[in-house]
Amino acid sequence: MKRILIALFAMAVLAESDVANAETKQVQFEGPVRLKQALNAIEKQGLLADVYWPAVRLVKTDEAAELERKKQNMLLQLAELEAYWRGRRETDKADAALILQGQIKGWQLGQQYWGHISIEQARQNLADNPLLPEGSYSLVLPERPKHIYVYGLVSKPGKYEFYTGKTVANWLNSIEEQSDLLDGHNKNIATVVSVDDEQPANWAYYKQSDTELMPGNILWLGFEPNQLPPKYKSLNDDIRGLLKHFVSDTSVRSATNAPVYQVNAAPTSEWHWSRRDLSPSYNDYGSVGLLQNPTARMMEEGAFALSYTDMDEYLRYTVSLQLLPWLETTAFYTEIPNRLYSSVPDFSGDNIYADKGFDIKARLWNESYWLPEVSLGFRDLAGTGLFDAEYVVANKRFGPVDISLGLGFGRMGTHDDVSNPFCELSKEFCDRETGVGGNGGTLDADRWFTGPMAVFGGLEYQTPWEPLSLKAEYDANDYSTERAGVPIKQDSRWNFGANYQVSDYFDVQLSYERGNTLMFNFSLRTNFSTLNQIKVTPDKVVPTEEKRKESLAEVDWAGMNRTMREQMAFSGARFAAEDDEVTMYGYHFRYRDSEEAYDRAARVMAAELPDSVK
């Protein structure tokens, strides 16, 4: 028979650092036992009164040697890294590695196969009711925490007094105000670590997550990956792996009951930019951008939009698809009201000229702490060349303000601000062929990046009111080469506009451009990657003690088969019962996801079969 021993650390009023001195009680089980059964037995003895379950940990004590080996190996790596940096006279980084060693030495770790434990979850969710392997365990029951832990490259690691409503960025910025973060820390991402989860959170000045901390959470701030030598690239991941088995902090400061550190108590404002949706919007040309100008930004993969823009001389209809995370594609159809279909009036009649084409934009690299996001784009790539242009554009975000700067060629280079650098390589790049490129449908690569070049840029400001963003841009087109049928006058290179997100699927934009023209557009959008078909599914069966049969002879096998079909889990189910085992034979009924079908089937069986079935 398997023997399972659970030692209870009665810590309702004790500090976590006193685990070794806490009074313990033992509960022993002979034979296989599930977590739910063990917890129920413990609860009947009155040992789980007033337990704060989110902080409970089930530690397998007879597997401590392997975890201790990993801990010692980590300390050895950090000692080597410290020596490496001291040898290179990078004293600040070496000191950071030394401080991190001291933190890890104070961690009491325990092998934890299961995360947050809940009797209610263990009763209702099979995934939370595992069969305990043979061995010895400790059920650690700490007091309800009033703090968070902060570890990593901080000069004062350990407990910090908890304040509600603070995001990860808010916490780290508050800590940095009181004690500088150590040299080499990750300026972009911190991680909220728990036994069963790791939640990365952006906290940089240009990108912040709205992830909040809960009492008892561990906030880990590791090394900047590019600061670590190649030999230690996995260091951050390895330390986070140790933290998943964290039980308490046995450092001298904690053991002597020194007060926890305090930071700025102010929560993150609901109007702070990290709480806002900073997703980009579409420009007059139906691609991600400002007004006339594109930006380096991209939508999420699978984003799809239908747009219409009234630009006075042009009426533009577009279909945009974010085909890949780094590739935006746009097809357009443009009507030109002031120009007839043909130069021969008798042939055109009342038909106005129309043009169709294709735009494409590819991201060259993502934004980082120091570098901007950069994209390369082509307009009217395989069209008639009426709107053809090439450009390189970079974007850098500073909180709610996203700034772009680019260089344009073709239609986007007619202001001729700067000399074309490719002209120095070959005279073929000095001049651009004028006129419309035939009937379209071909790639006129010999026109790319030729002729004059101009600077363009601008900014988009996400206002505290989430639906509204404001835009301002500097145009690179002087409109001297337009074929709109009427002259287009530009009184100013500055354009201004506002984008209002009416709903998650509908944007409206109003702008004043060229110093003399009011323009309007709207976009209908969705995302194919996240779009789901609406399906009506029955609620999952909740196993309860009242419905469960006393013996296999009382089980309604035909009824259980019907319930399997009602749950859309399995069809044609047949059951074979022998002693304490029941085997079901059947085939999938509806769900492609096998885990969903298994979960529903297991719930049906758990609700009907007696406790004797293991």
Buried (B, 14 or more C-beta within 10 A) or exposed (E): EEEBBBBBBEBBEBBBBBBEEBEEEEBEBEEBBBBBBBBBBBEEEEBBEEBBBBBBBBBBBEBBEEBEEBBEEBBEBBEBBBEBBBEEEBEEBBBBBBBBBEBBEBBBBBBBBBBBBBBEBBBBBBEBBBEBEBBBBBBBBBBEBEBBBBBBBBBEBBBBBBBEEBBBBBBBBBBBEEEEBBBBBBBBBBBBBBBEEBBBBBBBEBBBBBBBBEBBBBBBBBBBEEBBEEEBEEBBEEBBBBBBBBBBBBBEBBEEEEEBBEBBEEBBEEEBBBBBEBEBBBBBBBBBBBBBBBBBBBBEBBBBBBBBBBBBBBBBBBBBBBBEEBBBBBBBEBEBBBBBBEEEEEEBEEEBBEBBBBBBBBBEEEBBEEEBBBBBBBBBBBBBBBBBBBBBBBBBBEBBBBBBBBBBBBBBBBBBBEEBEBBEEEEEBBEBEEEEBEEBEEEBEEBBBBBBBBBBBBBBBBBEEBBEBBBBBBBBBBBEBBBBBEEBEBEEBBBBBBBBBEEEEEBBBBBBBBEEBEBBBBBEBBBEEEEEEEEEEEEBBEBEEEEBBEEBEEBEEEEBBEBBBEBBBBEEBEBEBEEEEBEBEBEBBBBEEEEBBBBBBBBBBBBBBBEEBE
